[in-house]
Amino acid sequence: MMIVPTAKNAISPQNAEPHGAEENIFPDGQGDDARRVNNDPRTGKQSRQNNQPRRDRRDVHGWVILDKPIGMTSTHAVAVVKRLFQAKRAGHAGTLDPLASGGLPIALGEATKTVPFVMDGRKRYRFTVCWGEERDTDDTEGRIVRNSELRPAAEAISALLPRFTGLIEQIPPQYSAIKVQGERAYDLARDGETVELQPRPVEIHHLSLVEQADSSRSVFDAECGKGTYVRALARDMGRILGCFGHICALRRTLVGPFGESDMIPLEELEALCNRAASGEGSLADALLPVETALDDIPALAVTRADAARLHRGQAVLLRGRDAPNSSGTVYVTVAGRLLALAEIGNGELIPKRVFNLTGLTASPARNDESV
């Protein structure tokens, strides 16, 4: 056996984040948005949009990194991509607010088993704060609750940023998915209730002022870990500066191993799907391999005999001079193909999640790009 260390930008799994609303996986068909769109209240049955016949679903495995447009919910984005690929299973790795654009990693098929590794990765945002108004949602959709005629100088903003860098305590926005006695905070806020959300530790790896567009708007770049609310950053900076503020533009540029070069706009994805339907291309060209999400853990190559045992859910003894002396999580490959997620411990390789990649997967060219 041979340990193959992963090559690209290792990311410690404890350095992580959601942005704004919530960081749950929403398979297509779940959540309020999907229920409102798909259910016909007059019949109690699911309606088919545009009276189109139901198409057979198929096995599709891989990642689509959608460059989500402003105005689309993450749940709706998953539903659209799932429909375009006619995929059986889909989910996303970290909600992106409707008012935000940028990277929304969508997992298809067996890639859904690797979603936690993406959600635990760092996120990077480019965002604009509008000074002079604080809003109850901490973004442009909310009601103005405080205002000021003061406007901060760039020097005052830059001097403040170290206070928001590193490990900090942050109170989530009132309109967030934090649960309070079983209820989502945003549901309570919509009902007019004010809830006392407790501060939580979050980590801001990087925060910089990149542009002072004018006296009322500042553009920032932030790289942060799991649980960080960018809207709360704008709110808290505005309060300390005495001028108040809220997010008026937000774009996610990095999610775990996926950057802007991996993103595909919805229009481009739809065009690719149309070409593939007419035989002029392949949907595989839009997929990244399932294992792309596992960049920050080592890979372990095994023999076909050991692969057969692992595929049956049986542990494999690690012995001989090529046996790894490490422990922890690895992803297992056989003949260069992803087989399983496993744990090394007490001289054994114990399978935890086994992959069945029969069906449509990323094209060989995309596999080469991911190495």
C-alpha positions, -999 to 999 in steps of 0.1 A, spaced: 0 0 0 11 36 -6 1 68 11 -4 96 -15 -5 130 1 -29 154 -14 -13 182 -33 -33 213 -31 -36 239 -3 -43 217 27 -71 231 48 -74 222 84 -109 208 90 -113 228 122 -110 261 103 -145 265 89 -177 285 84 -214 291 71 -221 326 58 -254 342 63 -285 321 68 -276 286 74 -251 259 65 -273 228 61 -275 205 31 -309 209 14 -316 180 -10 -340 190 -38 -376 189 -27 -370 200 9 -374 233 25 -401 260 23 -390 273 -11 -393 239 -27 -427 232 -11 -441 266 -23 -429 260 -59 -437 223 -63 -470 217 -45 -504 226 -60 -527 234 -31 -558 229 -52 -550 192 -59 -526 183 -31 -504 168 -57 -471 179 -71 -475 200 -102 -452 197 -132 -439 231 -145 -449 240 -180 -468 207 -183 -436 189 -192 -435 151 -189 -415 137 -161 -380 126 -172 -363 96 -158 -337 104 -132 -302 90 -136 -270 84 -115 -248 115 -118 -218 119 -95 -196 150 -90 -196 186 -81 -211 216 -99 -198 249 -86 -226 272 -96 -219 309 -98 -252 317 -82 -270 348 -95 -284 374 -72 -321 367 -63 -320 329 -64 -322 309 -32 -298 281 -26 -326 255 -25 -339 267 -59 -304 266 -73 -301 229 -63 -334 221 -78 -324 238 -111 -291 220 -114 -307 187 -104 -333 191 -132 -307 200 -158 -287 169 -150 -318 147 -144 -299 136 -113 -314 113 -86 -297 131 -57 -284 166 -51 -276 189 -22 -255 220 -15 -225 226 8 -234 259 25 -263 282 20 -257 314 1 -283 342 8 -306 352 -22 -290 387 -22 -255 372 -26 -238 359 -57 -209 336 -62 -198 301 -54 -225 276 -44 -210 240 -45 -237 216 -55 -231 179 -49 -247 153 -72 -251 117 -64 -222 102 -44 -206 136 -40 -233 143 -13 -212 120 9 -183 145 9 -204 176 16 -191 180 52 -155 183 40 -165 213 19 -187 229 46 -158 227 70 -135 246 47 -127 282 47 -149 307 28 -138 340 12 -161 369 5 -159 402 -13 -186 425 3 -197 461 3 -209 479 35 -232 509 31 -227 533 60 -253 554 77 -281 528 83 -284 497 104 -312 474 93 -330 446 112 -318 420 87 -283 436 84 -287 437 46 -306 458 21 -339 438 25 -344 449 61 -362 477 79 -340 507 90 -337 506 128 -308 531 133 -293 559 112 -265 584 114 -251 613 94 -216 603 102 -194 587 76 -161 569 85 -127 577 70 -107 550 54 -80 554 81 -106 548 109 -119 517 92 -84 502 86 -75 509 122 -106 490 134 -100 458 113 -75 441 137 -103 439 163 -122 417 139 -93 394 129 -84 361 145 -107 344 171 -135 367 180 -169 365 197 -198 373 174 -236 376 180 -255 361 150 -280 383 132 -316 383 144 -325 370 109 -304 338 110 -310 301 111 -299 297 148 -324 277 167 -340 292 198 -361 267 218 -367 247 186 -375 277 164 -354 294 138 -343 329 148 -355 343 114 -390 329 119 -392 345 154 -379 378 139 -405 377 112 -432 373 138 -419 405 155 -401 387 184 -367 399 196 -346 370 208 -313 372 228 -288 353 207 -256 343 226 -222 353 213 -203 325 195 -166 321 189 -157 324 152 -124 328 134 -116 355 108 -84 346 90 -82 377 69 -101 410 67 -90 439 46 -104 472 32 -99 469 -6 -118 500 -18 -134 531 -4 -159 536 -32 -172 569 -16 -179 582 18 -210 560 22 -196 527 8 -166 505 16 -155 473 -1 -139 445 20 -123 411 15 -127 385 42 -116 349 47 -134 332 76 -142 300 92 -173 280 101 -202 299 117 -191 334 107 -218 359 96 -205 385 72 -237 406 79 -228 407 116 -193 420 107 -210 450 89 -233 456 118 -206 455 145 -181 476 126 -208 502 120 -217 503 157 -181 508 168 -175 535 142 -207 552 153 -221 555 118 -240 522 116 -239 500 85 -253 470 66 -243 447 38 -254 461 4 -234 437 -19 -219 402 -12 -201 377 -34 -186 344 -22 -153 337 -40 -140 307 -22 -156 276 -6 -132 250 7 -112 238 -23 -135 256 -49 -125 290 -62 -138 314 -88 -120 294 -116 -142 264 -108 -175 284 -110 -199 281 -139 -227 307 -145 -262 294 -147 -266 306 -183 -234 287 -194 -245 256 -176 -279 257 -193 -263 262 -227 -240 232 -221 -269 211 -211 -288 221 -243 -257 212 -264 -254 179 -247 -290 171 -253 -284 176 -291 -253 154 -290 -228 183 -293 -212 180 -259 -212 161 -226 -226 171 -192 -195 155 -178 -176 186 -188 -195 206 -162 -186 182 -133 -157 182 -110 -147 148 -95 -162 137 -62 -128 135 -46 -121 172 -53 -138 179 -20 -112 157 -2 -82 178 -11 -72 183 25 -70 147 36 -45 120 24 -53 94 -2 -45 57 2 -41 34 -27 -50 -3 -22 -49 -35 -42 -80 -48 -59 -82 -77 -34 -83 -52 -5 -107 -30 -24 -131 -59 -27 -131 -63 11 -136 -26 17 -164 -25 -7 -182 -52 13 -177 -31 44 -150 -52 59 -118 -39 75 -84 -45 60 -53 -52 80 -24 -29 73 10 -46 74 43 -47 56 68 -21 48 43 0 28 17 1 56 11 37 66 21 47 101 -4 75 104 -40 74 118 -72 92 110 -94 97 79 -82 89 45 -98 85 11 -91 52 -5 -85 46 -42 -81 15 -64 -65 18 -98 -68 56 -95 -106 55 -88 -122 67 -56 -135 38 -35 -142 48 1 -137 71 30 -120 51 58 -103 54 92 -69 41 100 -66 28 135 -50 -1 154 -34 -14 123 -66 -16 104 -83 3 75 -120 6 84 -144 17 57 -169 45 68 -185 56 35 -182 34 3 -187 51 -31 -205 36 -61 -196 57 -90 -216 39 -117 -232 64 -140 -222 99 -153 -190 112 -137 -165 140 -144 -148 138 -178 -111 126 -178 -100 161 -186 -117 175 -154 -101 146 -134 -67 157 -146 -74 193 -137 -82 183 -102 -48 167 -95 
